[in-house]
Amino acid sequence: MSDQSIQLPWMQKDWGEGASTWIHAELESQGIYVTGQIEHPQSWSTVLRVPSNAGDIYFKACGPGFAHEPALTESLWRWRPDCMPPVLAVDLQRGWMLTPDLGIALRSIIQPTRVLQHWRRVLPLYAEVQIDMASRINEILELGGLDRRLTKLPDDYELLLTNTDALRLDHPDGLSTEEYQRLHQLAPNVREMCEQLATYRIPETLHHEDFHDANIFIRNSHYTFADWGESGVAHPFITLLVTSRVIAWRLKLAEDAPELVHLRDIYLEQWKHYESPENLIAAFKLAYRVGMICRALTWHRIVVGMEEPVNAEYAEAVPGWLQEFLNYETSPTL
């Protein structure tokens, strides 16, 4: 796990000109013409809005560690065109992708109304996709999806703990020495948790680790699941860690609010053919905590691909999720 910063592609000289040339050529080959100015990029991946005679087109350039997203998205669209983004063009070498406008972000609907009816429809559909994708885990991994399988997670956790710079040991926004020692002591527990979670008859499958209302779009009652960079293969229930946290944060709900428990149960209902209701809840609680390790690993993957000052802005997320993992031991939710 290198600490060396990597220059983001769009920080390099002439990157914008090359991206613009590619966008024009790919769209014109499909009879689509750019009709306005293309926006400028920022952050560790970038999305540009491209006005055209066919409506807005979106160009995405993925940063280091997430260049698999175009290939994975293209395959997901082929496998599940009912709820995945249509892909107009990809450059797999450079991690570039063009997609049409997907509609209205669910966040812009839910946040002002505070109505959760869309989540009651989205979660069964998402679980259906996960069940459908369980037979394709090897393909997802071959496409470069993140490998968060339970047999691998304990080793990845121990390896992450060796990178004290990423953990910001004894920094104000990092781990204390005492927290660091506790995390080391919990390594056997992490392995036991993963082994216990694997005993339930719930298949590992497609996992979207950033599945929230800004990455779900709706048009004519049709939902599209986007932004597949932070995704791969994992225990399916891990997804709901971020989903439920974002719902709680946006709507100012307690993390064990009845509304969130209800949504959890709607999701788990889709898995009733695999385990009893009691076992599904038990597996969910394990996956919820294991998911915090996944988030730390993914944020580590993000920040090591950034230069300062962007790196410093997000670096606290790695130790932050490990602190969440520690705190969950004494204050579990859901």
N, C-alpha and C positions, 0 to 999 in steps of 0.2 A: 504494500500500500504506500505509494509514493506521496510525499508531501509537496513535491515540486509543482508549482502552478503551471497550468497549460493555457496558452493564449487562445481565447475563444475565436472561432473562425471569423466572426463578423467584426473583430477588432483588427483584423489583418488588412493591409492596404489592398485596395481594389476589390475587396470581397463583394461590396454592394453592386459594382458594375457586373461582376460575373453572375451574381444571383439574378439581377435584372435581365441580362441576356438570356439566361436559361428560362426564366419565367415567360418572357415574350415568345421564345422559340417553341416551348412546349404548348402554350395556349394557342398560338397561331396555327400549329399543326392540327388543331381540333376546331379551327374556325372561330376562335375566341380572341378578341383584340382588347388590349389594355387601353382604357379610356381616361386615365387620370394618373396622378402621382402615387407611386408606391411608398408606403410609410417606411420609416427607418427602424432598424432592429435595436434590441436591448436585452439584457439578462442572459441566463445560461442557455436558453434556447430562445428562438425568436419567431414570432408570428407576424407576417406582413399582410396588410389588407391590399388587395389588388383590384381596383375598380375595372370592370370590363363590360362589353356589350352583352354578356351573359349573366350580369349581376356580379356581386362581390366574389372574388376568388381569394382563398387564403393560402399563403406560402408559409411553410414552417421549416426552419433550419434547426436541427437538433445538435446539442452540444456534446462534448466528449462523454462517453459512457452511456449515451442514450440514442446513438445513431441507428439503433435497430428499429426505432419507432416507425419509419416509413414502410419497411418490409413487413413488420407485424401488422400495421394498420391495413395495408393492402391485402394481406391474407385474411384478416378478420372480416373485411368487407366482402371478400369472395365467399367466406364461410357463412357469414350472417349479414347479408345485405339489408335485412329488415331494420337493423339497429346500429350499424357501423358506418363510419364516414365513407362516402364514395371518394375514391382516389383518382384524380385526373392524371397525375404524373408523379414519378419518383426518380430521384437520383440516389441510389443505394450507397454509392461510394462516398458521397458528401453528406448523406443524411438529410436530403431535401424532399419536400412533398408539397403537392398542390391539391387542395380540396375545395369544393364549392361551399357557399354559405350554408350552414346547417340549421339555421333558424334562430330562435330566441333561447338564450341561456336560461336554464331552469331557475337560476338564482334571481333573475330579474322579475320572475313571477312569484316565487315563494317568499322572498324577503319582505316585500311590502304587504302581502296578504296574510303571511304566517299560516297559510293553509298547507297541510301535509298530504293532501289527496294525491298529488303527483308522485310522491315517494311510495304511496301504497300501490301504485301501478308500476313504478320503475323497479322496485326491489324484486318482485316476482319475475319480471323480465330478465333482470340481471342474473338472478339465480338460475333461470332457465338456460341462459347463455353459458354460464359456468358448467352446468351439468352437461350441456351439449359439447363443450370444449374438453371435457375430461379425457376423451379418447385422442386428443391432439397435443398432449403435453410435450411429446418429443419434437413435434413440428414447431411448437412455440419456442422451445429452447434452442432449436437449430436456427431459428430466425433471430436469435439474440435476446429473447426475453429474459428478464432477471430470474435467476435460479434461487428461489426461496423455499426449496423443498425441506421438509422436516429433518431428513437425514443429513442435510448440509448445514443447516442453520447453526447448530452448536459450534461447529468448527469456525464458521464465519464470525460468530460472536467472539470467540476466543482470539481470533486474529485481529479483530477490530480493537480489542483491549490492548494490543501491543503498540497501537499508534497513539501515544500519549499527546502528541501535538494536536491531532484531530479531536481528542477528548478535552483539550484545553485544560489540562490538569493544573489545579490551583489558580486558574484565572478566575476573575469575578464572574464570567459567564460560562464557566466550565465546571468540571467535576472537582470536588474536593478529594483530598487523599483518602479520607474515610469512605467516601462514596466509591472511589476507585477500588479500594480493598474489598468492599462489599460486593461489587460487581464480579471481581475475581472469585470470591468465595461462592458466588451463585452459579458459577459455570457448571458444576454437576447438576444443579437444579434445572438449569436451562435444558441440559441434555435429557433429564427425566421428563420435563414438561413436553418436549418435542416427542419423545417416545410414547408418552401417555396419550397425547393428541393423535398420534398415528394409530393407536389401537381402535379408535372409532372407525366405522366403516364408511367414512366420508372421503371421496377421492380428491387428491390434489388436482388442481386444474388452473384455468386462467384466473389471474388475480390482478385487479386494477388497484394499485396502491394509493391512488389519488382520486378516488371515486366520490366526487361531491357535485354540488349543484352548478358549479361554474364549468364543469366538464360534461354536462348533460344538456342536450339541446332538444327543443320541441318545435315541430311544425305540423300543423293539421293533425294534432293528437298523436303524432309519430315521434318517438324518442330516438335520439342518436347519442351513443356513448363515444366520447372523443378523448384525445390526449392520452395515448397509450404508451408514452415513454416510460413512466414509472410502473411498469407492469411485467408480468411474467407468469411463473408457475409457483403456486404456494397452496397452503390449506385455504379453501375458499372463504372461510369465515373471517380471515384476517382483514379482508377488504372493509368490513364494517367498523373497524377502529376509526379510520379517518372519516368515513361517512357519518357516523353518529356524532363524532366530535364536532364536525363542521356544522351539522344541523343544530346541535346544542349551542354552539357559539353564535351562529347567525340569528337564531330565534330566542337567545337568552334563556335556554332551558337548563335545568340541572342535568348532569350526565346520566342520572338514573331516573329521569322524569318518566311518568307513565306513557307519554307520547312516544318516547324513544324505545321503551320496552315493547310497546305495541308494534312499532316498525320492525324491531328485532324479530318478534314472533311471526310477523308476516313473511319475513325473509326465511326464517327457519322452517316454516311450514312447507316450503318448496322441497325440503330435504327429508321429509317424513318417511320416504321409502327406504332411506339408508339407516336411520336410527330412531329410537324412541324419543318422544319430546324431552324427557329428562336428560337423555344422553346428548341430544342436540344442544341443549342449554349448557350442559357441562363442557362440551367441546367448544362452544362459543366463548365461554369465559376463559378457557385456556388460550384459544386463538387470539382473543382480544389482547392479552398480555404479551404473547409471543409476537404479535404484530408490532409492538413497540420496538422490539429488536430489529424487525424488518425496516421500520422507518429510520432508525439510526443508521443502518447499513446503506439505505438508499440516499439519505442526506450526505453520508460520507462520500458516496459515489458522485454526488453533485458538487460538493464544495472542493474536492481535490481537482476538479476540472475548471476551477475558476481562478482568475487573477485577483489581486487586491485592486480596488477596495471591495469588489463584489463578494469575494471570499469572506471577508470579515463580517459582512452584513448577515450572512447566513450560517456562519461557522458554529454558532451556538446551538443549532438544531441537532447536531450529532450528540453532544453531551446532554442536551435537553431531553431527548427521547429516552436516553438511558436513565436519566433521573426519573422520568415518568414510569419507567419499568420498575425502578426501585420503590417509588411511592405507591404503586399499585398494590404492592404487597400488604400495605397497611390501610389503604383506602380504596378497595375495589369498587367498580361501578357496573351497572347493567347486570 
